Structures are given as C-alpha cells and as structure tokens.
Amino acid sequence: MINKAESIQDFYNRNPRANPLGLSNNNANGLGHFNVFSRENCFRSTPYNRRDFYKISLIIGTGRLYYADKWIDIDRPALLFSNPSVPYSWEAISDKQEGYFCLFTGSFLQADSQHFLLNQLPLFKVGGDFAYFVNDDQCQKIGEIFKKMMEEIKTNYVHKYDLLRNYLQLIIHEAMKMQPIQRYLPHSSASRVCDLFLDLLERQFPIDSQERMLELRSAQDYANILSVHVNHLNRSVKISTGKTTTQHIAERLIKEAKALLIHSDWTISEIAYSLGFAYPPYFNNFFRKQTKISPGLFREQYAHM
C-alpha cells in the first residue's frame, strides 16, 4: 500500500531506537538535519513510499530494492542514493545485513555551499542512476567514512556538523568517480529547460492519496508553469532527450499507473481518477495503447509473479 511521504519524525517514530542521542529535526546548528546509523539492526523491510529527506546507504547483504514498477536485486555490496522525489521500499533476503546509512535534509548539505545543488547531481537528479555496486576497495573506503561519521556525531565538538558535512560530500565525490565523465559536461540552455521540465514532471508524483489528483497533464500545462512557449519547451526536450514532451508525460503516467496497480489496493477507477482521467475507459484505453495490456490484466499478472 502506498503511504504518504515519510518525514524525519515519522522515521524516528517507526524506528524508536534510531535516535538515542535525542536529535531534533533541525539538529545541525539550525541548518537542517543529519544522522548516521549502522545497518546491523535495521528492519528487514521498509514500507513503499516517498521520504521527505535524502538518504545514502552502504548495503552489505542481499535484498531487493523496489521503486515504481521496477526492482533491483542487490546481490553484492552496493551504495544507494534516495531522494524525496522517488518512492521505494526494501526487502532483505540474507539474514546478515551490514553496512551503514545516513539521512539528511537538503538544507543540511547546502547550508554553506552553492556547489552542491542536489537536484542537479547525477546521484540525486530525477532520472539519474542511484544504485552503484562497489568493489572491495570502494566498500572499505566508504565504510571508513561512515565509521568516522558515527564517531563524530557522538562528540561535543562545536564544529562537528561542518565536519560531518565534509564527510558527506566526500562520499558523494567517491560515488561520482564511478560515473562516466561525460555525465558532467556543462548544460546547454535547451538542456536547462529540459532539466526544469523533468524535475517539475517528477514533482507531480507519487500520487499517494486519492484526495490528490494529478494537476499537470499536457505540454502546455508544463510550459505555463515554466513560463516558456510550448514550442520552445518541446524543442528543448526533443534536442536533449530524443523524445517529445508528450512521450515523457505518457511514460511517467504509465510508470505511476503501474506502481499504483502493484503497490496499492485502489480500484482501477480510483487510479484512473487520481491520474486525471475523467472516465475510467479513457484510462483503460491509454494504458492498453502504451503497454499492449489492460490495467486489470497487468495487475493480475503481477500478483502471480
């Protein structure tokens, strides 16, 4: 079942032993929140929903990460990055779960630096890769940084959050080294408009309540919000991605529809209305056109997987 976005306080309520230091939701000298944990006593499964915070996990142990209509089998050490835009859940497979994870707000990392624009980093960017398998050397190096974090957060050092922020940036840089260098070329103006569109598109999701309906449905809707001409938006998106604006919207609608069919107990009519379709048959036709299968049959097939 899809739940509403989990806040930091919700996380602590779900994990009452996770905050032995009694850290507040704005613990970093008034500049956001940061905390770090060992995975040895982590839950074997987490609920499928969006979080209102960022999270970096070094997973040592096997399991499956679910996001939208897909999943990743984690069968070796991995470094995972989650952001407030992407809902996910985790199911452990092996009994032994080791490693570390930290959670933080965007204001913590960007408190004194304009360099780290989180939604522009490939690790947290909408549509970017957020799971990286690590070799033994990388696993050891990143694990040592996490250990230093866990030691530092317990101290009374007056500048400890500055130091923790540096450790966090170091992990991000280590992960960025794993990416092809061409991923970091400067953006053109068309790419900038495209990035804004993709970010706005992703912000419409997930639909986690039947009271909340999708508001932006067409290229013109997005152009109005971005204050650009729809032709300029369409041209920028096509140049940058090779796909039309309408294709991106349709693909994201299908992705969300599949997630709702898999993870919610909503009826197909309720899903249709939440995605902005005035009549369920319109949704059925749209889903079948995009996937070659009806919503009902898709849900039935997935239930038997």
N, C-alpha and C positions, 0 to 999 in steps of 0.2 A: 504494500500500500504506500502511495506517495504521501509524504508528510510535508508540512510547511517547513520553510528554511530553518535550520537549527542555528541558534545563536550560541555564543560562547557560554552564556549562563545555562542554556539548555544542555550543552555538552557536559558541564560540570554536574548538573542535576542528574544526567544519565550515568555519569561516572563519579559518584560521590567521593571516591578515594583519589581522584585525579588531581585534587588541589590541596595537598596537605599544608602548603605554605599560606593558604588563605588569600591567594592573589585576587585583586579586584579586576573588574572588566576593563579597567583603564589603569593598569599597574605600572606601565613604563614611564614613570615621571609625568603622567598626564598625556603621554604621546602614544596612545593605543595599548594593545595587549600583546604579551608574548608569554609562552610557556613551553616546556620541553619535557618529554616523557620517555621511559623505556617501554618497549612493546611486550615485555615478558609477561605482564599481567593484563594484556589488552583483551577486549572482548573478541570472541571467535567470529562474531558477525556484527555488522553495523547496519542501521536502517537505511533504506534507499531514499535519500533526499538531498537537497542542496544545503550547504553550510554558508553562514554569513561571515566566514573567515577563511584565511588561506591555511594550507597545511602541507608540510613536507614530511614524507615518511621514508625511512630506510627499512625495507622489509627483508628480513632473513627468515625464511619459512615459506611454505607453499600455500596458495589460496587462489581465489578468483575475484577479480575486480569487475563489477558491473557498472556500466554507465550508458544511459539512454537505452538503445536497443542492442548494445554490443557488450562484450566482455573481454577481459584479458586474463589468460591463465598465467599466474606468477609461479614459475617452477624453478626459479633461481633468484639470488639477491637482486633487488630492484629498488630504484629510487622513484618515488611517486610524488607528483605535484598536483594539488587540487586547489580550485579557486571558487569564489562564490557563484559563478555562473553555471557550473556543471554539477548536476546531481550524480551521486554514485553510492554504491554500497560495497561491502567487503565480506567475503566468506572465507574463513581459514579452512585449509584442508589438513595440513600437518598438525600434529599435536603440539610440536615445539614451535613457538613463534618468538623470534628475537628481533633485535634492531631498536630503532628509536623513531620518534616523530615529534615535530614541533608544530604549534599552531600560532598564528599571529594575524593581526589586522593590517590592512593596507596602510593605515596611518602610522603604524609602528615602523615599518620598513622605510617609508618615505618621510619620516619625521624631520630629517635634516639633510635630505638628499633628493635632488630632482633627477638624478641619474637613473634611479630605479623606478620607472613608470611601469607598474606591474602588468597592466593590461597590454603593454607592448612587448614584454619579454616573451620569447618563444615558449618558455616553460609555463606561463600562465595565460598566454594570449588565446582568445577564442579561436578554436580550430587548430590550435597548436598541439604538439606532442607533449604528453605529461607523464609517460611511463618510460623509464630507461633501465635496462638491465645493466648491471655493473659487474666488472671483473673483480678478482680478489684484491688487487691493489687499490682500486677505486673504493671498494667496500670498506677496506681498512682505513683509508684516508678520511672518508666521510664519516665513518663511525667514530674516529678520534675527535672530529669536530663536534659531533653530538655529545660525546663524553665531556668535552670542555664546557659545552653549554650547560649540561646538567650540574657540573661542579659550580659554575659561575652563578647560576640563578639562586643558589642557596647562600651566597655570600652577602655581606653588608657593604660591599664596595660601592661607593657613591656613584661611580660611572659604569656600573655593571651592565646596564641596558645598552649603553653605547658599545660595549664590548660584545654583548650578545648580538647586537645588530650587525657588527662586523663579522661574527661567525656565520650568521645567516647569509650575508652577502657572499661569504667565501664558499658556502655550499652551492649557492646559485651559480657562481662562477665556475665551480668544478663541473656542474651539470652542463653549463653552456659550452664547455670544452668538448662535450660529447656530440655537439651538433655540427653539421656541415657549415663551413664559414660563409657560404652564400646565403644562409638564412639571415645574416646580419647586415646585408647591404642596405644603404640608405633608401628610404621610401620615396617614390615619386609622388607628385600631387595626386595622380589617379589612385595610387596605392593608398594614400592617406584617406581619401574619400571612401575607398573600398573598406579600409580598416574600420572607419567610423560606422559604415553600414553594417558590417559583420558583427561589430560589437553591439550595436543597437538591436540587431536581429536576435542575438543570443540573449540579450537582457529581457526579451519578452517571455523567456522560458526559465524554469519549467512552469507549467500550469499545475499548481499544487493545491488548488481549491476550486470547487465548482462555482464559487461566487466570483471567481476571477476569470474573465474571458479575454481571449486574445484581442488586442486592440489594433495592431498594425498588420494589414493583410496584403497590401499591394505595394508596388514600387513607388507609386505616387504618395502613399502614406509615409513611407520612409523618407522620400525626397522632401516632403513638407517639414518633417521633424528636423532634418539635417540642413534645411534652408538652402537647398541646391535645386537646380532644374532637374526634372526627372530624366531628361535625355543625358545630362552630364553624369548623373548617378549611374544610369545604365551603361554608358560608355566606359566609365571608370571601373566598374565591376567587371565588365567583359574583358577589358585590357588586362586587369590584374589577375583574374582567375580563369578566364576562358569560358566562364558560364554567365548566363544572364541573371539579372536581379531576380526575375521571376523563378528561375530554376533554383536559386539559393533559398528563396522563401518556401517553395514547394518541398524541397529536400528537408528543410528544417521542420516543416509541418509534419511530414511523414515520420521523421525521427521522433518527434514528440508524440505523435499518434501511436507509434509502436511502443514507446515507453509506457504510455498510459494503458495500452492494451495488455502489456506484460505485467506491469507493476501495480496497477490499480484494480479495484473491483467495480469501477464505474461501468454503467451500461454503455453500449456503443452510441446511443442517442446522447447521453450525458457528455461523452467525449466529443462528439460532433459539435454540440453547442459550445463547449468550453474552448474549442479551436476556432470558433467564429462562424461555423456553418449554420445558416438559418434553418435548414431542414436536414435531417439525418441522411436521406437519399443522396443529397449533394455530397456529403462526406463519403458515403459508400462509393459513389462514382469516382470521386477524386482519388481515394485510396486505391481502388482497383486499377485506375489508369496509371498510377505511379508504381504500383507493386505487382500488378497482374494477379492479385488475390484479394478477396474480400476481407474486411476487418474481422468479421466473425470467424472465418476460416483461419486467418493468421493467428488469432488468439487461441483457437482450438489446437492448432498445430504446435504452437509454442508450449502449451500446457502439457503436451505429451512428449516433450523433448527430455 
